[in-house]
Amino acid sequence: MLGAAQFNGTPSDVFEARLRHAVDLWKGGVAPWFVVTGGKQPGDRTTEGATAKAWAIAHGIPPDRILGEFQGRNTLESLEGVAAIFRSHHLATAVFVSDETHMLRVLRMATDLGISAFGSPTRTSPSDQDPARRQKAMLHELAGLATYFVGIGRLIDDTSNTAP
């Protein structure tokens, strides 16, 4: 479950929609683990991951079934943290929860990090239901995906120029 804005431990409307969907999936038996992500932004008192964990526990997820990444300040950093958690727990497959507009980037990055990634977009996210917010989110995601691909291109170039 990808993080989003939180305010002193209270999830934003977008974050809460993601959490509700992820809890419903977990309770439906979709996955044996509930994974939360997200670090702190400047000025935050707590992390997105800690907010998600507390919310999930309050909504019936057993604490011993929650794995957490609490450092990532953006999608790639969070997914890199998830990939490390997966390696340490010998996990390879995940169902990712985020907004519809965010899902393509999430799945691409997770796949590139070696995770067999499936998506379950939150259909109730305010950022997807409001046309103005959706348009802004789509532009953000297109820019994020383009930036990611440029970064991947640099990594490939750097790797190909390395002496054996």
C-alpha positions in Angstrom: 0.0 0.0 0.0 1.6 3.2 -1.1 1.5 6.2 1.3 0.2 9.7 0.7 -0.1 12.8 2.7 -0.8 12.6 6.4 -1.3 15.3 8.9 0.1 14.5 12.3 -1.0 10.9 12.1 -4.3 11.5 10.3 -4.4 10.3 6.7 -5.5 12.7 4.0 -8.7 11.9 2.1 -6.6 10.2 -0.7 -4.5 8.2 1.8 -7.6 7.1 3.7 -9.2 5.8 0.4 -6.1 3.8 -0.3 -6.1 2.4 3.3 -9.7 1.4 3.2 -9.2 -0.5 -0.1 -6.0 -2.2 1.1 -7.7 -3.3 4.4 -10.7 -4.7 2.4 -8.3 -6.6 0.1 -6.3 -8.0 3.1 -9.5 -9.0 4.9 -10.6 -10.7 1.7 -7.5 -12.9 1.7 -5.7 -11.3 -1.2 -2.4 -11.3 0.6 -0.8 -12.8 3.8 1.0 -9.6 4.6 -0.1 -5.9 4.8 2.8 -3.7 3.7 2.8 0.0 4.5 5.1 2.6 3.1 6.2 6.2 3.4 8.6 8.4 5.3 8.4 11.9 6.6 8.2 15.1 4.7 9.8 18.2 6.2 7.9 19.4 9.2 6.1 16.1 9.7 5.9 14.6 13.3 5.3 11.0 12.0 5.8 9.0 8.9 3.2 8.0 6.3 4.1 4.4 7.1 3.5 4.8 10.8 0.1 6.5 10.1 -0.9 3.7 7.8 0.1 1.0 10.3 -1.8 2.7 13.1 -4.9 3.1 10.9 -4.7 -0.6 9.7 -4.4 -1.9 13.2 -7.4 0.2 14.3 -9.3 -1.3 11.4 -8.6 -4.9 12.1 -5.2 -5.8 10.7 -3.1 -7.8 13.2 0.2 -6.0 14.0 2.2 -9.2 13.4 0.9 -9.2 9.7 2.2 -5.7 8.9 5.5 -5.0 7.3 6.6 -1.4 7.0 8.9 0.8 5.0 9.2 4.1 6.9 12.0 6.0 5.0 10.8 6.6 1.5 10.0 10.2 0.6 8.8 9.4 -2.9 7.4 6.4 -4.8 10.8 5.1 -6.0 12.4 5.3 -2.5 9.4 3.6 -1.0 9.4 0.8 -3.5 13.2 0.3 -3.1 12.4 -0.1 0.6 9.7 -2.6 -0.2 12.0 -4.6 -2.4 14.5 -4.8 0.4 11.8 -6.0 2.8 10.7 -8.6 0.3 14.2 -9.9 -0.1 14.6 -10.3 3.6 11.3 -12.1 4.0 11.7 -14.2 0.8 8.7 -12.6 -0.8 8.4 -12.1 -4.6 4.8 -11.1 -5.4 2.7 -8.2 -4.3 -0.6 -6.5 -5.0 -0.1 -2.8 -4.9 -2.8 -0.3 -3.8 -2.7 3.3 -5.0 -4.7 5.6 -7.1 -5.6 4.8 -10.7 -3.4 7.5 -12.0 -0.4 6.4 -10.0 -0.7 2.6 -10.7 1.3 2.5 -14.0 4.3 4.1 -12.4 4.1 1.9 -9.3 3.8 -1.3 -11.3 6.7 -0.4 -13.6 9.0 0.6 -10.8 8.1 -2.5 -8.7 8.7 -4.8 -11.7 12.0 -3.1 -12.4 13.0 -3.8 -8.8 12.3 -7.5 -9.2 8.8 -7.8 -7.7 6.1 -9.6 -9.5 3.7 -6.7 -9.3 -0.1 -6.6 -9.6 -2.3 -3.6 -9.1 -5.6 -2.9 -7.4 -6.3 0.7 -7.8 -8.5 2.5 -5.3 -11.7 3.4 -7.2 -12.9 5.8 -4.4 -9.9 8.1 -4.3 -10.9 11.8 -4.4 -8.0 12.5 -6.7 -9.5 10.1 -9.3 -13.1 11.2 -8.9 -12.7 14.9 -9.1 -11.9 15.9 -12.8 -9.6 18.8 -11.8 -7.7 16.7 -9.3 -7.5 13.8 -11.7 -6.1 16.0 -14.5 -3.4 17.4 -12.1 -2.6 13.9 -10.9 -2.3 12.6 -14.5 0.2 15.4 -15.4 2.1 14.6 -12.2 2.3 10.9 -13.1 3.3 11.6 -16.7 6.1 13.8 -15.4 7.1 11.2 -12.8 7.2 8.4 -15.3 9.2 10.5 -17.8 11.7 11.4 -15.0 11.9 7.8 -14.0 12.7 6.6 -17.5 15.3 9.3 -17.9 16.9 8.1 -14.7 16.8 4.5 -15.9 18.5 5.6 -19.1 21.3 7.2 -17.2 21.8 4.0 -15.1 22.0 1.9 -18.3 24.5 4.4 -19.8 26.6 4.4 -16.6 26.6 0.6 -16.5 27.5 0.2 -20.2 30.5 2.6 -19.7 31.9 0.7 -16.8 35.1 -1.2 -17.4 35.0 -4.9 -16.7 
